[in-house]
């Protein structure tokens, strides 16, 4: 009877060790994360406190907390895109310093190019009209008669 109790206790402790050890093995080991990797992800995100700075550049406490979350998620094995998507899911597209190049956001990327092209076209048209008006408004050159040409030639040859 005593041997049965000891055997049961030994089996329970062995089972507990296997279960706890298996749970510890199931967790992914944290991978070392460089500050450069954290900075690259944080540079894509807008600080929610000082909205004109990235999380990487902001000195606010909230930005420090966000950098810590970035570091934790990268250490857990997530890719940088997944970390950025985590913040987009939490805060919306607004959190990104540069909007994604898809959907309605394409207007943000294409409008400067279109504006420059339209501006260059306007400048070209204005310059062509301006130069055409100058040519049209220039006084017509009178044809020199032979006597005047001869006089000019003599004066140039004689000198002062």
DOTISE-279515 format. One line per 5 residues: their letters; for each residue x, y, z of N, C-alpha, C. Coordinates in pm, whole numbers, always signed. Example, Ala and Ser with C-alpha at 12.3 -4.5 7.8 and 13.67 -1.06 7.14 Angstrom:
2
AS> +1319,-569,+780,+1230,-450,+780,+1320,-330,+780  +1285,-225,+708,+1367,-106,+714,+1290,+3,+787;
END
This chain:
160
XXXXX> +81,-117,+0,+0,+0,+0,+87,+126,+0  +189,+127,+81,+280,+240,+86,+352,+253,-47  +389,+142,-107,+460,+142,-235,+369,+195,-345  +241,+166,-337,+145,+214,-436,+133,+366,-428  +129,+419,-305,+120,+565,-286,+245,+634,-341;
XXXXX> +359,+577,-313,+485,+636,-359,+491,+631,-511  +448,+520,-568,+448,+505,-713,+353,+606,-778  +234,+624,-718,+138,+721,-771,+194,+864,-760  +256,+896,-650,+314,+1029,-630,+427,+1053,-730  +506,+949,-752,+615,+960,-849,+561,+980,-990;
XXXXX> +456,+907,-1026,+393,+921,-1157,+330,+1060,-1173  +268,+1110,-1069,+208,+1245,-1074,+316,+1352,-1094  +425,+1339,-1021,+531,+1438,-1035,+596,+1428,-1174  +610,+1306,-1226,+665,+1289,-1360,+571,+1348,-1465  +442,+1326,-1450,+343,+1382,-1541,+341,+1534,-1534;
XXXXX> +349,+1590,-1414,+352,+1736,-1398,+478,+1794,-1461  +589,+1728,-1445,+714,+1775,-1504,+705,+1775,-1657  +648,+1668,-1712,+633,+1661,-1857,+538,+1770,-1909  +428,+1791,-1838,+332,+1894,-1881,+392,+2034,-1873  +458,+2064,-1762,+518,+2196,-1746,+636,+2215,-1841;
XXXXX> +714,+2110,-1858,+827,+2118,-1950,+781,+2132,-2094  +674,+2065,-2130,+618,+2075,-2265,+564,+2215,-2292  +502,+2275,-2190,+452,+2411,-2208,+567,+2509,-2225  +676,+2487,-2154,+792,+2576,-2168,+856,+2558,-2305  +857,+2436,-2358,+913,+2413,-2489,+824,+2465,-2600;
XXXXX> +693,+2474,-2576,+599,+2520,-2677,+617,+2669,-2706  +663,+2748,-2611,+684,+2890,-2633,+808,+2910,-2720  +797,+3004,-2812,+912,+3032,-2896,+1014,+3111,-2817  +1138,+3076,-2830,+1239,+3153,-2758,+1249,+3294,-2818  +1273,+3390,-2732,+1285,+3528,-2778,+1412,+3543,-2859;
XXXXX> +1399,+3603,-2976,+1516,+3626,-3059,+1572,+3764,-3027  +1702,+3778,-3030,+1759,+3910,-3002,+1720,+4008,-3113  +1683,+4128,-3073,+1637,+4230,-3167,+1735,+4347,-3162  +1783,+4386,-3277,+1875,+4499,-3282,+1798,+4630,-3271  +1867,+4730,-3223,+1806,+4863,-3213,+1775,+4917,-3352;
XXXXX> +1855,+4877,-3450,+1831,+4921,-3587,+1697,+4869,-3637  +1665,+4743,-3608,+1537,+4686,-3651,+1421,+4756,-3583  +1435,+4785,-3456,+1330,+4857,-3383,+1313,+4997,-3442  +1425,+5062,-3471,+1419,+5199,-3525,+1353,+5200,-3662  +1382,+5100,-3747,+1323,+5096,-3881,+1172,+5082,-3874;
XXXXX> +1122,+4999,-3784,+976,+4983,-3771,+916,+5108,-3708  +980,+5159,-3603,+927,+5275,-3532,+928,+5400,-3620  +1019,+5406,-3717,+1026,+5522,-3806,+907,+5528,-3901  +837,+5419,-3918,+719,+5416,-4005,+593,+5460,-3933  +598,+5468,-3800,+479,+5496,-3720,+479,+5639,-3668;
XXXXX> +360,+5699,-3665,+343,+5835,-3614,+321,+5829,-3463  +387,+5919,-3393,+367,+5928,-3248,+228,+5986,-3223  +154,+5925,-3133,+17,+5972,-3107,+15,+6098,-3021  +125,+6130,-2956,+132,+6249,-2871,+180,+6368,-2953  +299,+6356,-3009,+354,+6464,-3094,+340,+6417,-3238;
XXXXX> +233,+6456,-3301,+187,+6395,-3426,+275,+6423,-3546  +368,+6514,-3537,+452,+6540,-3653,+585,+6466,-3645  +603,+6381,-3546,+726,+6303,-3532,+696,+6154,-3542  +797,+6078,-3581,+782,+5933,-3580,+804,+5881,-3439  +762,+5759,-3418,+782,+5696,-3287,+932,+5683,-3259;
XXXXX> +1012,+5665,-3363,+1156,+5650,-3345,+1221,+5780,-3298  +1166,+5895,-3340,+1228,+6024,-3309,+1163,+6097,-3191  +1048,+6055,-3150,+975,+6126,-3045,+1031,+6097,-2906  +1045,+6200,-2824,+1094,+6180,-2688,+982,+6150,-2587  +858,+6143,-2631,+747,+6128,-2537,+745,+5988,-2474;
XXXXX> +678,+5980,-2362,+668,+5852,-2290,+586,+5751,-2371  +484,+5801,-2440,+401,+5712,-2523,+485,+5650,-2635  +573,+5729,-2695,+659,+5675,-2800,+754,+5570,-2743  +803,+5591,-2622,+890,+5491,-2558,+813,+5361,-2537  +687,+5372,-2495,+606,+5252,-2476,+581,+5181,-2609;
XXXXX> +557,+5261,-2714,+534,+5201,-2846,+661,+5133,-2897  +777,+5193,-2873,+903,+5129,-2912,+922,+4998,-2836  +882,+4995,-2708,+893,+4872,-2629,+802,+4764,-2687  +682,+4803,-2731,+591,+4705,-2793,+651,+4653,-2923  +710,+4741,-3002,+775,+4700,-3127,+886,+4600,-3095;
XXXXX> +968,+4631,-2995,+1078,+4543,-2956,+1025,+4406,-2911  +920,+4407,-2829,+863,+4280,-2779,+810,+4196,-2893  +738,+4258,-2985,+677,+4182,-3095,+784,+4129,-3191  +886,+4208,-3215,+995,+4158,-3300,+1069,+4045,-3231  +1088,+4056,-3099,+1155,+3950,-3023,+1072,+3823,-3021;
XXXXX> +939,+3838,-3028,+852,+3722,-3029,+852,+3652,-3164  +920,+3711,-3263,+932,+3645,-3392,+844,+3702,-3501  +772,+3810,-3474,+688,+3870,-3577,+775,+3945,-3677  +728,+3947,-3801,+797,+4023,-3905,+761,+4171,-3888  +846,+4261,-3940,+817,+4405,-3928,+681,+4444,-3985;
XXXXX> +639,+4380,-4095,+508,+4410,-4154,+395,+4375,-4058  +412,+4266,-3984,+311,+4225,-3888,+303,+4324,-3772  +418,+4376,-3730,+420,+4473,-3620,+351,+4601,-3664  +381,+4647,-3785,+316,+4768,-3836,+165,+4744,-3847  +126,+4627,-3895,-17,+4597,-3909,-85,+4594,-3772;
XXXXX> -15,+4551,-3669,-71,+4554,-3533,-110,+4696,-3495  -21,+4792,-3522,-52,+4931,-3487,-160,+4988,-3578  -163,+4948,-3706,-270,+4993,-3796,-404,+4941,-3748  -408,+4815,-3705,-532,+4758,-3654,-579,+4831,-3528  -484,+4874,-3450,-517,+4940,-3323,-555,+5087,-3340;
XXXXX> -482,+5160,-3427,-501,+5305,-3440,-559,+5347,-3575  -559,+5260,-3672,-606,+5296,-3805,-490,+5340,-3894  -522,+5368,-4021,-420,+5408,-4119,-349,+5536,-4079  -411,+5615,-3994,-355,+5743,-3951,-218,+5725,-3886  -194,+5610,-3824,-71,+5588,-3749,+51,+5581,-3841;
XXXXX> +30,+5556,-3969,+142,+5546,-4063,+188,+5685,-4105  +318,+5709,-4100,+370,+5839,-4143,+355,+5858,-4293  +375,+5756,-4371,+351,+5765,-4515,+240,+5667,-4550  +134,+5718,-4611,+20,+5630,-4641,+57,+5521,-4740  -14,+5413,-4732,+11,+5301,-4823,-29,+5340,-4964;
XXXXX> +38,+5282,-5060,+13,+5315,-5201,-92,+5222,-5259  -214,+5237,-5212,-324,+5156,-5261,-455,+5228,-5234  -555,+5198,-5313,-688,+5253,-5294,-692,+5405,-5301  -768,+5464,-5211,-786,+5608,-5207,-656,+5681,-5177  -565,+5616,-5108,-436,+5677,-5074,-351,+5707,-5197;
XXXXX> -384,+5647,-5311,-309,+5676,-5433,-319,+5824,-5470  -428,+5889,-5433,-442,+6032,-5461,-331,+6111,-5393  -295,+6070,-5272,-190,+6140,-5199,-57,+6128,-5273  -32,+6015,-5333,+94,+5992,-5401,+94,+6048,-5543  -20,+6047,-5611,-24,+6090,-5750,-50,+6239,-5767;
XXXXX> -119,+6303,-5673,-153,+6444,-5691,-31,+6535,-5703  +80,+6517,-5632,+196,+6604,-5656,+253,+6588,-5797  +256,+6467,-5848,+308,+6444,-5982,+218,+6512,-6085  +88,+6497,-6068,-8,+6560,-6160,+4,+6712,-6150  +17,+6765,-6030,+28,+6910,-6012,+154,+6964,-6080;
XXXXX> +265,+6895,-6070,+388,+6940,-6136,+371,+6935,-6287  +310,+6828,-6339,+290,+6817,-6483,+199,+6929,-6535  +90,+6957,-6464,+0,+7066,-6504,+72,+7200,-6496  +150,+7222,-6392,+225,+7346,-6378,+324,+7366,-6492  +396,+7260,-6530,+490,+7270,-6642,+417,+7298,-6773;
XXXXX> +301,+7236,-6790,+223,+7262,-6912,+179,+7407,-6918  +133,+7462,-6807,+90,+7602,-6802,+207,+7696,-6831  +321,+7671,-6770,+439,+7755,-6794,+480,+7748,-6941  +476,+7630,-7001,+511,+7616,-7143,+418,+7697,-7232  +287,+7687,-7208,+189,+7762,-7287,+210,+7912,-7271;
XXXXX> +230,+7958,-7148,+249,+8101,-7124,+376,+8151,-7192  +484,+8077,-7183,+609,+8119,-7247,+596,+8124,-7399  +527,+8029,-7458,+508,+8030,-7603,+426,+8151,-7646  +318,+8180,-7574,+237,+8297,-7607,+318,+8425,-7590  +398,+8433,-7486,+476,+8552,-7458,+578,+8577,-7568;
XXXXX> +649,+8471,-7608,+749,+8489,-7714,+683,+8517,-7848  +566,+8462,-7875,+496,+8487,-7999,+452,+8634,-8005  +402,+8688,-7896,+359,+8828,-7891,+478,+8921,-7914  +594,+8887,-7861,+711,+8973,-7881,+750,+8976,-8029  +745,+8859,-8093,+778,+8855,-8235,+678,+8935,-8317;
XXXXX> +549,+8927,-8281,+446,+8998,-8355,+452,+9149,-8331  +491,+9189,-8210,+491,+9332,-8179,+623,+9401,-8213  +721,+9329,-8259,+849,+9390,-8296,+828,+9479,-8419  +891,+9595,-8421,+872,+9683,-8536,+931,+9618,-8661  +860,+9635,-8770,+911,+9575,-8893,+1039,+9646,-8936;
XXXXX> +1132,+9567,-8979,+1258,+9627,-9022,+1239,+9682,-9164  +1277,+9808,-9182,+1264,+9870,-9313,+1378,+9824,-9402  +1345,+9803,-9523,+1448,+9762,-9618,+1535,+9883,-9649  +1661,+9862,-9645,+1753,+9972,-9674,+1766,+9991,-9824  +1758,+10116,-9862,+1778,+10138,-10004,+1929,+10140,-10033;
XXXXX> +1964,+10137,-10153,+2105,+10125,-10193,+2185,+10246,-10149  +2124,+10364,-10150,+2196,+10485,-10113,+2231,+10483,-9965  +2137,+10437,-9883,+2161,+10431,-9738,+2268,+10327,-9707  +2265,+10214,-9772,+2365,+10110,-9750,+2504,+10162,-9787  +2513,+10232,-9894,+2642,+10288,-9935,+2693,+10390,-9836;
XXXXX> +2606,+10475,-9785,+2646,+10575,-9685,+2699,+10508,-9558  +2628,+10404,-9509,+2670,+10332,-9387,+2807,+10269,-9410  +2827,+10208,-9527,+2955,+10144,-9556,+3068,+10246,-9557  +3048,+10365,-9616,+3151,+10468,-9621,+3185,+10520,-9482  +3081,+10540,-9401,+3107,+10589,-9266,+3185,+10489,-9182;
XXXXX> +3157,+10364,-9202,+3229,+10259,-9127,+3375,+10251,-9174  +3399,+10272,-9303,+3536,+10265,-9355,+3617,+10389,-9316  +3554,+10506,-9319,+3626,+10628,-9287,+3658,+10637,-9138  +3575,+10588,-9058,+3598,+10593,-8915,+3560,+10728,-8859  +3600,+10758,-8739,+3557,+10883,-8676,+3621,+11006,-8728;
END
